[in-house]
Amino acid sequence: MADRCRQAMAERNVLTVIDALEGFYKALFTGAGNRMAAMLAGMLYSKAGLLRAVTFQRQTDIDAKRSMTHIARIATAVRSRDADAVAATCLMQVKRSRDVAMRLLGVVDHERSRRKS
């Protein structure tokens, strides 16, 4: 799964990336064996798809490499059956994605300028 995400990012095709990431997260949550968590994650993922498309098109190569590093770490932790590492790496990726999205969409700059006023 991580290889499919890496290839999609290398191709810089937003639809392929979204599809690959959706498959990655679907496998992750379905494999956890918690149907409710998988269902909720699917709903959240659908809502986040547009944001992911916009930020992917604007992100830098460094942002994409960092995403792939986190996705590879998540996959490694899953294969190792290390629940704590899976949780920690997923949380790191969510926080990193939030920071990238906020930077790319100008939210951080807007908030900083309001504080200075």
Residue, then its C-alpha position, 0 to 999 in steps of 0.5 A: m500500500a505504501d508503495r502505491c502511495r509513493q508511486a502516485m505522489a511521484e506521478r503528481n496525479v491528484l486523483t491517483v494520490i487520493d485513490a491510493l491514500e483512500g486505499f491505504y487508510k481503508a486497509l488500515f482501519t479495516g485491518a484493525g478489526n473495528r467496524m465502527a472506527a472503519m466506518l467513521a474513518g471512511m466518513l471523515y476521509s470522504k469529507a477531507g478528500l477535497l482538502r487533500a486534493v487542494t493541498f496536494q496540488r500546492q505542496t512542495d516536494i519536501d511535504a510529499k516526501r515527509s508524507m511518504t515517510h510517515i505512511a511508510r512508518i505507519a505501514t511498517a508499524v502495522r506489519s510489526r503489529d505494534a499498536d502503539a507505534v501505529a497510533a503514534t505515527c498516525l497522529m504524527q501524520v495527522k498533525r503534519s497534514r494539518d500544519v501543511a494544510m494550514r500553511l498552504l491555505g494561508v490560515v497561519d498567516h491570516e491568524r498571525s496578521r490578526r494577532k498583530s492588529 
